[in-house]
Amino acid sequence: MPRYFFDIHDLNGPERDNVGTELPDLTAARREAMRLLPNIARDEVPRDGDHQSFVVLVTDENGRPVYSATLSYTGLWLTR
């Protein structure tokens, strides 16, 4: 079964996945990236302000990028 690596890029910079996850195919890797993003945002958005982007870059066993997903958050005060 192929191994995919899920590197996280956010305001803290890149965080390399050195372990990876064995998944049956690219579709499963895409689903895993989509699952990771809301979990990352849930933890990071309250700490770092009103304008943030979170990126998961999926690479294969050879280090080739195979999928990228981005989740953006923007908060705006309407009254103060």
N, C-alpha and C positions, 0 to 999 in steps of 0.2 A: 504494500500500500504506500502511495507517495506521502512524503512529509512536506508540509507547508509551514512557512514562518510568517508571523503576524507582527510586523514592526509598527509601533505606535509613534505618531508625530503629533505633538501638541505644543503649548506654550513653554513646556519644560524642555523642548527639543526632542530628538529622536530617542526612542527606547527600543533597542534591538531584542528580538526574540531569538535567543540562542538555542532553545530547546525544540521548538516547532511542535506540530500536531500531525499525526497520521490521519489522513482523510481519504475517502475513496476516489475523489475526483475534484476538478475545478469548481463544479457547482457546489459541492459541500464546502470548499474553501471560501467561496463567495458568501454562502450562508453564515459561516463562522465569522467573517469580517463584519457582516451586517449585525450579527448578534453582539459582537464586542463593542461597537460604537456607542450604543445607548448606555451600556454599563460604565464605560469610561466617562462619558459626559455626566452621568448621574453623580459620580464622585468628584469630578473636576470643576464643573460649572460653578457650584457655590463658593469655591475657593478663589477663583481667578478672574472674576469680573464679567462684564457684559458683552464682550466681543471675543469669541473663541472659535477655533476650528480644530477638529480632531480628525486625523487621517490614519487609516489602517492600510499599510502597504503589504500585500501578500507576495511572498517570493517562494519559488520552488526550491528543491534540493540543490539545484545548481546556482542559486542566488539570482535567478532571473525574475524580474517583476512579472506577476501574472494577473494581478487585480489590485485596484486601489479604490477605497471608499472614503468619503468625507462627510462629516456631520458638522454643521455650523450652528452656532448659537449667537444670537444678538438680543440683548435686553435694552430697553429704552424707558427711562423715566418719563411719565406723562405729566406728573405733578411733583413739585418739591417744595 
